Amino acid sequence: MHYFDHAATTPMHPEVARAMLEVMQGPGGNASSMHAFGRAARQHINRSRDGIAAAIGCKPAELVFTSGGTESNNMALKGVARAQAMQGKNHIITAEAEHHAVLHPCEALAHEGFELTLLPVDEHGQVSLADVAAAIKPNTGLISIMHGNNEVGSMQPIEDIGRLAHERGVIFHVDAVQALGTAHYQLSELPVDLMSFSAHKINGPQGVGALYIAAGTPFEATSQGGSQERKRRAGTENVAGIVGFAKAVEICVNEAQNKQLFLSELRMVWVELLRKNVDIDIVINGAEQTLPHIVNISFIGIDTETMLMNLDMAGIAAASGSACTSGALERSHVLRAMKLPEERLASAVRFSFGLGNTKEELDAAAQKVATIVQRIRTNA
């Protein structure tokens, strides 16, 4: 079995599982309770918040724990948009190739009466800084652009966009769910006001994430019912999940350089092996500036769903796009936004690598892909 779908979710690191198990097997406690059990739970959360904040270069008080990337994006967009609307700034800018966890909340806000601008991306999946500048208006209150695309890996110039946003007095949000673990962040030095993260993309647990909200950023809480997270996100905290998230971040920081180099090597080796072994044209979709663990490849002449089905039967896990939408038989909105030719759009497969993958298994998997391609062409 070959798991090449780490962009969807990653296997939990053994050290993360041990850290979580220690919490789960210990005495229970609600972090909002005043007794000793509650204080112990609160200490777990505080230590975790301190560790993650130090790793990404922000103040602990600027970090809000959530249930994952989708909630973090929803909180950021709706919380800031509604706060900015009170100042007459009801215009939102994002890009056509964003994750649906950004696009759908933006569309929901548009139904509430907000003005929405969707920026195009080029054939590499990247946003033009000139397009961002041209889209900003006096009533623009929020710009949201992801750092690394979850389907093709293309990186966006978030520092340049952030500086432009701040020059124009606009709040800037970045979806960094796919980039955390390979990109290095010092948020106190970046022109970014909000940034979304998720634990299960970095070998942490599913169902926990975080939202960075820079001090002074206008924000209206989107959930009510408790005073947790400094009244920014009501609800009892997932203590074990938060502890696991912090351990995963700690491991990322300690292994960041070696991990990035290894993932880049895996990506390069995989492309070389496919070009060597597969007897059809293959095209890489995306930009040269890319996340090291993602490669989106079009197998020209072979339908995506046919390829994925055959890969699965051969024990190779890959994807056609975001795990949140890949269950639907529809072409990737990211590739459509890139305006790729139909032959590339209809034959694209995403492979993504991480913990547990080796160069040796890539060779075996490439042989399987070559056999699959030959079989599909013979039966066509």
C-alpha positions in Angstrom: 0.0 0.0 0.0 1.3 3.4 -0.9 -0.2 6.5 0.8 0.3 9.5 -1.5 -2.5 11.7 -0.2 -0.9 13.6 2.7 -2.5 16.8 1.5 -5.8 15.3 2.5 -4.7 14.2 5.9 -1.5 12.9 7.4 -0.8 9.8 9.6 -0.4 10.8 13.3 3.1 10.9 14.5 3.7 8.3 17.3 5.0 11.0 19.7 1.8 13.0 19.1 -0.3 9.9 19.9 1.7 9.3 23.1 1.2 12.9 24.2 -2.5 12.8 23.6 -2.9 9.4 25.3 -1.3 10.7 28.4 -3.9 13.4 28.6 -6.8 11.1 27.8 -5.8 8.5 30.4 -5.3 11.1 33.1 -8.0 12.6 35.2 -10.7 14.5 33.4 -11.1 18.2 33.7 -12.8 21.2 32.1 -10.4 24.0 31.5 -13.1 26.5 32.6 -13.6 24.8 36.0 -12.1 26.4 39.1 -11.0 23.3 40.9 -7.7 21.4 40.6 -8.8 19.2 37.7 -9.9 22.3 35.7 -6.6 24.0 36.5 -4.7 21.0 35.3 -6.6 21.1 32.0 -6.0 24.8 31.7 -2.2 24.3 32.2 -2.2 21.8 29.3 -3.8 24.4 27.1 -1.6 27.2 28.2 1.6 25.2 27.7 0.4 24.2 24.2 -0.6 27.7 23.3 2.8 29.0 24.4 4.7 26.4 22.4 2.7 26.9 19.2 2.9 30.7 19.5 6.7 30.5 19.9 7.0 28.3 16.9 5.1 30.6 14.6 6.4 33.9 16.1 3.3 35.4 17.7 2.0 36.2 21.2 0.1 33.4 22.9 -2.9 35.7 23.3 -3.1 36.1 19.5 -3.8 32.4 19.0 -7.3 30.9 19.1 -7.9 27.2 19.1 -10.5 25.9 16.8 -11.8 22.5 15.4 -9.6 22.8 12.3 -8.9 24.8 9.2 -12.5 25.1 8.0 -13.6 26.7 11.3 -10.5 28.9 11.4 -11.3 30.2 7.9 -14.9 30.8 8.6 -14.1 32.6 11.9 -11.6 34.8 10.2 -13.7 35.8 7.3 -17.0 36.2 9.0 -15.6 37.7 12.2 -13.6 40.4 10.4 -16.1 41.1 7.6 -18.9 41.8 10.1 -16.6 44.0 12.2 -15.3 45.9 9.2 -18.9 46.4 7.9 -19.6 48.5 11.0 -17.0 50.9 9.7 -18.6 51.0 6.2 -16.0 48.5 4.8 -18.2 45.8 3.2 -16.0 44.7 0.3 -14.1 41.4 0.4 -11.4 40.2 -2.0 -10.3 36.6 -2.5 -9.2 34.4 -5.4 -11.0 31.9 -7.6 -8.5 29.1 -6.7 -9.0 29.3 -2.9 -10.1 26.3 -0.9 -13.9 26.0 -0.6 -13.5 26.7 3.2 -12.8 30.3 2.0 -14.9 30.5 -1.1 -18.1 29.2 0.5 -18.0 31.6 3.5 -17.3 34.5 1.2 -20.3 33.5 -0.9 -22.4 33.3 2.3 -21.3 36.8 3.2 -22.2 38.0 -0.3 -25.7 36.7 0.3 -25.7 38.8 3.5 -25.1 41.9 1.4 -21.3 42.1 1.3 -19.6 42.9 -2.0 -17.3 40.2 -3.2 -14.5 40.3 -5.8 -13.0 37.0 -7.0 -9.5 37.5 -8.5 -8.4 35.3 -11.4 -5.2 33.2 -11.2 -2.8 32.5 -14.1 -2.0 29.2 -15.7 0.3 28.4 -12.8 -2.4 29.1 -10.2 -0.9 32.3 -8.9 -2.5 35.7 -8.2 -1.2 38.9 -9.8 -0.2 41.6 -7.4 -1.5 44.1 -9.9 -4.9 42.5 -9.9 -5.0 42.7 -6.1 -4.1 46.4 -6.2 -6.7 47.1 -8.9 -9.4 45.4 -6.9 -9.0 47.4 -3.7 -11.6 50.1 -3.2 -12.3 52.6 -0.5 -14.8 50.2 1.1 -12.5 47.1 0.9 -12.3 45.7 4.4 -10.7 42.2 3.9 -8.4 40.3 1.6 -8.0 36.6 1.9 -5.4 34.7 -0.1 -4.0 31.3 0.7 -0.2 30.7 1.1 0.1 27.3 -0.7 -2.6 25.8 -2.8 -3.9 22.5 -1.6 -4.4 21.0 -5.1 -1.4 22.2 -7.2 1.0 23.4 -4.5 1.5 26.9 -6.0 2.7 29.5 -3.5 1.3 33.0 -3.4 3.3 36.2 -2.7 1.7 36.8 0.7 4.3 39.3 1.9 3.8 41.5 -1.1 0.0 41.2 -0.9 0.1 41.9 2.8 2.2 45.0 2.4 -0.2 46.3 -0.3 -3.2 45.6 1.9 -1.7 47.4 4.9 -0.8 50.4 2.8 -4.4 50.7 1.8 -5.8 50.1 5.3 -7.2 46.6 4.5 -7.2 43.5 6.8 -5.3 40.5 5.4 -6.1 36.9 6.1 -4.0 33.9 4.9 -5.1 30.3 4.8 -1.9 28.5 5.7 -3.5 25.1 6.4 -1.5 23.3 3.7 1.7 25.4 4.2 2.3 24.9 7.9 5.1 22.4 8.5 7.0 23.3 5.3 6.9 27.1 5.4 8.6 29.1 8.2 6.5 31.8 9.9 7.5 34.7 12.1 4.0 36.2 12.3 5.2 39.3 14.3 7.3 40.2 11.2 4.7 39.4 8.5 2.1 41.9 7.2 -0.6 39.4 8.0 -3.5 40.0 10.3 -5.1 36.5 10.5 -3.7 33.1 9.6 -5.5 29.7 9.6 -3.9 26.4 10.7 -4.9 22.7 11.0 -3.2 20.0 13.1 -4.0 17.0 10.9 -2.0 18.3 8.0 1.2 18.1 10.1 0.9 14.6 11.6 -1.3 15.9 14.4 -4.9 14.9 15.3 -8.0 15.6 13.2 -10.6 18.0 14.6 -8.3 20.7 16.0 -6.7 23.8 14.5 -5.9 27.4 15.3 -6.5 30.9 14.1 -4.0 33.6 14.6 -5.6 37.0 15.1 -3.1 39.9 15.4 -3.6 42.1 18.4 -5.9 45.0 17.4 -7.5 43.3 14.5 -11.2 44.1 14.3 -13.1 40.9 15.0 -16.6 39.9 16.0 -17.0 36.4 17.6 -19.0 34.1 15.4 -20.1 31.7 18.2 -21.6 32.5 21.5 -22.3 30.5 24.6 -19.1 30.8 26.7 -16.1 33.0 27.4 -13.4 30.5 26.2 -10.6 31.7 24.1 -10.9 35.3 25.4 -14.5 35.3 24.3 -13.5 34.8 20.6 -14.6 31.2 20.3 -17.2 29.7 22.7 -17.1 26.0 23.6 -15.2 23.6 25.8 -11.7 23.1 24.5 -10.4 19.9 23.1 -7.5 19.5 25.6 -6.0 16.2 24.3 -6.3 17.5 20.7 -4.6 20.8 21.5 -1.8 19.0 23.3 -1.4 16.8 20.2 -1.4 19.8 18.0 1.4 21.4 20.0 3.5 18.3 19.9 3.1 18.1 16.1 4.2 21.7 15.8 7.2 21.1 18.0 8.2 18.2 15.8 7.7 20.3 12.7 10.0 23.0 14.1 12.7 20.6 15.0 12.7 18.7 11.7 11.6 21.5 9.4 14.7 21.9 7.2 15.3 18.1 6.8 11.6 17.5 6.2 11.4 20.2 3.4 14.5 18.9 1.7 13.3 15.3 1.9 9.8 16.1 0.6 11.2 18.1 -2.3 13.4 15.1 -3.2 10.5 12.7 -3.1 8.5 15.1 -5.4 11.4 15.3 -7.8 12.1 11.6 -7.8 8.4 10.8 -8.4 8.2 13.0 -11.4 11.4 11.6 -12.9 10.2 8.0 -12.3 6.9 8.6 -14.0 8.5 10.4 -17.0 10.9 7.4 -17.3 8.4 4.6 -16.9 5.0 5.9 -18.2 4.5 5.7 -21.9 2.2 8.7 -22.4 2.6 12.5 -22.1 2.5 13.8 -18.5 2.3 17.5 -17.6 2.9 19.1 -14.2 0.2 21.6 -13.2 1.3 24.4 -10.9 4.1 26.9 -10.4 7.8 26.5 -9.9 7.3 28.1 -6.5 5.5 25.3 -4.9 4.9 23.4 -1.7 7.5 20.6 -1.5 5.1 17.8 -0.8 2.4 18.3 -3.6 2.6 17.5 -7.3 -0.4 17.7 -9.6 0.1 15.6 -12.8 -2.1 15.3 -15.9 -1.8 11.9 -17.6 -2.9 13.1 -21.0 -5.6 10.9 -22.6 -6.5 9.1 -19.4 -9.6 10.2 -17.4 -9.0 11.3 -13.8 -11.6 9.0 -12.3 -10.5 6.0 -14.3 -6.9 6.6 -13.2 -7.9 7.1 -9.5 -10.0 3.9 -9.5 -7.1 1.9 -11.0 -4.6 3.4 -8.6 -6.8 2.5 -5.6 -7.1 -1.1 -6.8 -3.3 -1.2 -7.1 -2.9 0.0 -3.5 -2.0 3.6 -4.3 -3.9 6.4 -2.6 -4.0 9.7 -4.6 -6.7 12.3 -5.2 -8.3 14.5 -7.8 -8.3 17.6 -5.6 -9.5 18.7 -2.2 -10.6 15.9 0.1 -13.6 18.1 1.0 -15.0 17.8 -2.5 -13.3 14.9 -4.2 -16.2 12.6 -3.5 -18.2 14.5 -6.1 -17.6 13.6 -9.7 -16.7 17.1 -10.9 -13.6 18.8 -12.3 -11.3 20.7 -9.9 -12.4 24.4 -9.6 -8.7 25.2 -9.1 -7.7 23.7 -12.4 -10.7 25.4 -14.0 -9.6 28.8 -12.5 -6.1 28.2 -14.1 -7.9 27.8 -17.5 -6.1 24.6 -18.4 -6.8 22.9 -21.6 -9.5 20.2 -21.3 -7.1 17.4 -21.9 -5.1 18.5 -18.8 -8.2 19.3 -16.7 -9.8 15.9 -17.4 -6.7 13.9 -16.6 -5.2 15.5 -13.5 -4.2 13.6 -10.4 -2.7 15.0 -7.2 0.0 13.1 -5.4 1.2 14.3 -2.0 4.0 12.9 0.2 5.0 12.9 3.9 5.7 10.8 6.9 6.3 7.1 6.1 7.0 7.6 2.4 10.4 6.5 1.0 12.3 6.8 -2.3 12.3 3.0 -2.5 8.5 2.7 -2.5 8.3 5.4 -5.2 10.1 3.1 -7.6 7.6 0.2 -6.9 4.6 2.6 -7.2 5.9 4.0 -10.4 6.0 0.5 -11.9 2.4 0.0 -10.9 1.4 3.3 -12.5 3.2 2.3 -15.7 1.3 -1.0 -15.7 -2.0 0.8 -15.1 -1.4 3.2 -18.0 -0.6 0.4 -20.4 -3.7 -1.5 -19.4 -6.0 1.5 -19.8 -4.5 2.3 -23.2 -4.8 -1.3 -24.4 -8.5 -1.5 -23.3 -9.4 1.9 -24.7 
